[in-house]
Amino acid sequence: MVKKMTVVLLLFSTLLSGEVAKKDIAVGLNFPGLGVRYFLSDKISLEGKGQIEKDIFVGGLRGYYYFSPAAKYLLFAGLEGDFVTFKGDESEGNGIAGELFVGSEYFFAKGFSVQLDLGPAYISLKDTKDTSESVDGLEYVVNFGINYYFGKGGK
């Protein structure tokens, strides 16, 4: 019985395709935060996102460009800009981050997708507690998330 159910689920998932369209809204969970995405057109969306870790908050905006808005795997590229605040035992401060990314979204059920993207991010942080020390540099970032679409997403 388990083998039959697995085969049925695999066949169903191969028939499933994702479709995003203008005015679609998606809510996403990513580690360790969440985001809300709105489609300005069939190929362009904006996402407000926030992430909270112990004593760290990152909030920002992402812009996505979808190469093919109706496919099994939705390929995209984009830009992200963030504001960062942090507080620790020895330091406290804020900064900015900017990222270029490429990735893909895969619809595994009606309205639900998983997303993976990666790219270089420039991060600049400044201590405002006791010193005026700052640090900046280029890091490579990988993002993983699960999205739920209101509208046609995951048709």
C-alpha positions as CSV (number, residue, x, y, z in Angstrom):
1,M,0.0,0.0,0.0
2,V,2.8,2.4,0.9
3,K,4.5,1.8,-2.5
4,K,1.3,2.5,-4.4
5,M,0.7,5.7,-2.5
6,T,4.3,6.8,-3.2
7,V,3.9,6.1,-6.9
8,V,0.6,8.0,-7.0
9,L,2.2,11.0,-5.2
10,L,5.2,11.0,-7.6
11,L,3.0,10.8,-10.6
12,F,0.9,13.7,-9.3
13,S,3.9,15.9,-8.6
14,T,5.2,15.4,-12.1
15,L,1.9,16.7,-13.5
16,L,1.9,19.7,-11.2
17,S,3.2,23.0,-12.5
18,G,3.5,26.4,-11.0
19,E,2.0,29.5,-12.4
20,V,2.4,33.0,-11.0
21,A,0.5,35.9,-12.3
22,K,0.0,39.6,-11.7
23,K,-1.6,40.4,-8.3
24,D,-0.7,37.0,-6.8
25,I,0.3,37.2,-3.2
26,A,2.5,34.6,-1.4
27,V,3.5,34.2,2.2
28,G,6.8,32.5,2.8
29,L,8.6,30.9,5.7
30,N,12.4,30.9,5.5
31,F,15.1,30.2,8.1
32,P,14.7,32.1,10.5
33,G,11.9,34.4,9.3
34,L,9.1,35.2,7.0
35,G,8.2,37.2,3.9
36,V,5.2,38.5,1.9
37,R,5.5,38.6,-1.9
38,Y,3.3,40.6,-4.3
39,F,3.4,40.2,-8.1
40,L,3.4,43.5,-9.9
41,S,3.3,41.6,-13.2
42,D,3.5,38.0,-14.4
43,K,7.3,38.2,-14.3
44,I,8.1,40.8,-11.6
45,S,7.4,40.6,-7.8
46,L,8.5,42.4,-4.7
47,E,8.9,40.7,-1.3
48,G,9.1,42.3,2.2
49,K,11.0,40.0,4.5
50,G,12.2,39.9,8.0
51,Q,14.5,37.5,9.9
52,I,15.1,37.3,13.6
53,E,17.8,35.4,15.3
54,K,19.0,35.8,18.9
55,D,19.8,39.5,19.3
56,I,19.9,40.0,15.5
57,F,17.1,41.5,13.2
58,V,17.3,41.7,9.4
59,G,14.6,43.4,7.5
60,G,14.4,44.3,3.8
61,L,13.0,44.2,0.4
62,R,13.6,41.7,-2.5
63,G,12.9,42.2,-6.1
64,Y,12.4,39.0,-8.3
65,Y,12.4,38.6,-12.1
66,Y,10.8,35.3,-13.2
67,F,12.2,34.0,-16.5
68,S,9.2,31.8,-17.2
69,P,6.1,32.4,-15.0
70,A,4.4,29.1,-15.9
71,A,6.7,26.1,-15.6
72,K,7.4,23.1,-13.3
73,Y,10.5,24.9,-12.0
74,L,10.3,28.7,-11.9
75,L,13.7,30.1,-12.5
76,F,14.4,33.7,-11.2
77,A,17.0,36.3,-10.5
78,G,16.8,39.3,-8.2
79,L,18.2,41.9,-5.9
80,E,17.8,42.3,-2.1
81,G,18.5,45.2,0.2
82,D,18.4,44.9,4.0
83,F,18.8,46.8,7.2
84,V,20.5,45.0,10.0
85,T,20.5,45.6,13.8
86,F,22.4,43.5,16.4
87,K,23.1,43.5,20.1
88,G,25.5,41.3,22.0
89,D,27.5,41.3,25.2
90,E,30.4,43.2,23.8
91,S,28.9,45.1,20.9
92,E,25.7,46.7,19.6
93,G,25.0,48.3,16.2
94,N,23.5,48.3,12.8
95,G,24.3,48.0,9.2
96,I,23.2,47.2,5.7
97,A,23.3,44.3,3.3
98,G,22.8,43.9,-0.4
99,E,22.6,40.7,-2.4
100,L,22.3,39.6,-6.0
101,F,20.7,36.1,-6.3
102,V,19.6,33.4,-8.7
103,G,17.3,30.5,-7.8
104,S,14.4,28.3,-8.5
105,E,11.0,27.6,-7.1
106,Y,9.3,24.1,-7.3
107,F,5.6,23.6,-6.7
108,F,5.1,20.4,-4.7
109,A,1.3,20.8,-4.1
110,K,-1.4,23.2,-5.2
111,G,-0.4,26.6,-3.9
112,F,2.7,25.4,-2.1
113,S,6.3,25.7,-3.3
114,V,9.9,25.3,-2.0
115,Q,12.4,27.9,-3.0
116,L,16.2,27.9,-3.1
117,D,18.4,30.8,-4.1
118,L,22.0,31.8,-3.7
119,G,24.3,34.7,-4.5
120,P,27.0,37.1,-3.3
121,A,26.0,39.6,-0.6
122,Y,27.8,42.7,0.5
123,I,27.4,43.3,4.3
124,S,28.5,46.3,6.2
125,L,28.1,46.5,10.0
126,K,29.1,49.2,12.5
127,D,29.4,49.0,16.3
128,T,27.6,51.9,18.0
129,K,27.9,50.9,21.6
130,D,31.5,51.6,22.8
131,T,33.5,51.9,19.7
132,S,33.1,53.1,16.2
133,E,34.5,49.9,14.7
134,S,33.0,48.7,11.5
135,V,33.4,45.7,9.3
136,D,32.3,45.0,5.7
137,G,32.9,42.4,3.1
138,L,31.4,40.0,0.6
139,E,29.8,36.8,1.7
140,Y,27.9,34.1,-0.2
141,V,24.4,33.5,1.0
142,V,22.0,30.6,0.5
143,N,18.3,31.0,1.2
144,F,15.7,28.2,1.5
145,G,12.0,28.8,2.0
146,I,8.5,27.3,1.7
147,N,5.8,29.5,0.1
148,Y,2.0,29.5,0.1
149,Y,0.3,31.3,-2.8
150,F,-3.1,33.0,-2.7
151,G,-4.4,33.1,-6.3
152,K,-3.2,31.1,-9.2
153,G,0.2,30.1,-7.8
154,G,0.7,26.3,-8.0
155,K,-2.2,25.9,-10.5
